Amino acid sequence: MLKVGITGGIGSGKSTISRILENLGVPVFNSDEEGRIILNEDKQAKIEVMQIFDKDMYNSNGELDRERMASVVFNDPRALNRLNTIVHPRVNEAFHAFCELHEQVPYVLKEAAILFESGNYHDLDKVVTVFAPKEDRIKRVMKRDGVGDEKVRKRMTFQYTDEERNELADFIILNEEGVDLLPQVMELHEILLNEKQQ
């Protein structure tokens, strides 16, 4: 079984591509979603968050105030790093369990926003990055998250540049206006299936 990562800058469209591959039968592990589950449900992780940050990071239902946390970590690289040291090891454990569960398939997909930044790409066989023009990405995130231009640009500063991601990736999918995604994804899928058979 191949372990394939998919990443891309915020708003690049990696989730769209993951959904297409999932519809083709590829098991998809969403690191960001797993991280959210951990921060809301893992008791020890919640204790660590409250010790490092603030008890008020959680609302009366015991759920993380994501907006408040974002306002802290996206303004302080050290705070973001501390949060990541709580979340990333647990996400990695969950991914290993996911791989064991799906060991009979040709390949699994690990979707992660900061796959290169975290260094976790070293544990994967192949990495796909999704490239989309910066201004397109900003518009998408503003629409999706209901945030302003400045907030999106601020978040982008915590991620690798497109050039850095493209340099490290094994495959690049182009997601911009006028370019059809489906043929690119189908070609990628065939390549990965054939790679596993070799």
N, C-alpha and C positions, 0 to 999 in steps of 0.2 A: 504493500500500500504506500502510495506517495502522499507526503504531507505538503500541501500547496497553500501558500499564503496569498491573500489578496489585500492590497492596501491602496492608498491614494490620498491626496489632500482632502480636507473637509469639503464636502459638496461635489466631489469628483464623480460620484455615481457607482461606487464599489458595491453598495447594497443592491442596486438594480442588477448588476452582473451576477452577484451571488444568488439572487432569486432565480435568474434564468438557469444557472447551473443546478440549483436545487430542483427546479422543475424537470431537469434532465436526469435526476436521480442521484446527484452528488450530495453527500452529507455535508452540511455547512455549519461550522462552529462560529458564532458571532462573539468575538472577544468583548466588545463594548457592552453587549447585552448581558453577557456573563458577569462582567464587572458590576453592572447595575444590580443584578441579583445578589451578588456577594455583599455589596454595600448595604443592601436592604434586609438580607436574611441571615448572613453569617454573623453569629453573636460575637465571636472574638474580633472579627474585622470591625464591627460597629463599636466595640469597646475601644479598640485602637484609634479609630477615627475620632471618637469623643475625647480621648486622652490627648491626642495631638492637636486637634482643632478646637472643638467646642461642643458641649452637650446640645446646644441649640441647632447643631447641624441636622438634627433629626426632629421631625414634627411629632405631634401627639400620637400619630398612628405608628410611629417607629420607622417612618420612611425618610430617607435622606432628602434634604432640601437641596435639590440639584442646582437650582439657580444660585443659591447662596454659596454652595461649594465652588461652582464655576467662577463666581465673582472673586473668590479668594485665590484659587489655584491658577487662574489665567492672568493674575496680576503679580504672581510671586513664583518664580521657577522652583525655589526651594520647597514651597508648599506643595507644588505639583509633584515633585520628586518624592516627597514623603507620602503622599497619597498613593503614588504608583508602587512604592515599596510594600504597601499593605495589599494592594489589589493584584498586581502582576503575578506574584508567586502562586496565588490561589487560582487565578485564571489559567496559568500554565498547568497546574494539577488537574483542573477540570478538562483541559484540552487533551491531556494524556489519557484520561479516563474515556473521553469521547473517541479517541483513536482506537483504543482497545475494543470499544463497543462496535466499531465499524471496520475491524481489521480485514474483513473479507472483500471490501470494495477496492476498485482500482486506485481511487484517490479521494482524500477528504480536503475540504477547503476551510482555511482559517481566515476569517475576515477580521482585520484589525486596523484601526486608524493610525496607530504609531508602531507599526511592526518593525520598521528600521530603527526608529529612535530608541525603542526599548531593548534592541539587540536580539529580540526573539526570533528574528528571521534566520539566525544561525542554526536553529533546530528544525528548519524546514528543508524540503528537497528542492522546491522551486518557489519563486515569488513572482506574482503578477502585480503590476501597478496600473492604476487607471489614471490617465492624463486627461484633464479638461482645462480650458483656459481659465485663468484666475478670476477674471471678471464674471464669467458664467457661474463659477463656483460660488462667488460672493452672493450673486443674485439668488441662486438656489437655496443657500443656507438662510438668507434673510427671509425668504418666503416660507421655507420649511419650519424654521425655529422662531419666527416672529421677532428677530433681533435686528439691530441696526448694523450698517456698514462697518462702523468702527469696531464693534464687538467681534465681527467675523474676522476682520483683518488682524485683530489682537490674537485670536485663537490660532490663526495661521502662523504667527511668529513662533509658536511652540512646536510646529511640525517642520520636517525637512522640506526643502524646496523641491519643485518638480524635477529640476536637474539632478539633484542628489538621489531622489527616488528612481528616476529613469536609469541612472548609472548603475544602481545596485540590483535592479530587477532583471529577471530572466525573460519576462514578457511584458509588453506595454499594450494596453488597450486604449484607443483614442475615443473619447466621449465628448464630441463637440457637435454643434449644430451642422446638419448636412452630412454627417457621417453615420452610417448604419452600424449599430452595435451588434446585432444578432449574428451576422456572418463572422465577425471577429471572435465572438464568444464560441460559436460552433467550431471554428478552426482551432481555437485554444483547447476546447474539450477533446477534439480528435487527437491533437498532439499529445495531450496528457494521457489519454487512454493508450495510445501507441507506445508512449514512453514506459508505461507500466508493464506492457506486454514484452518488452525487450529483455 
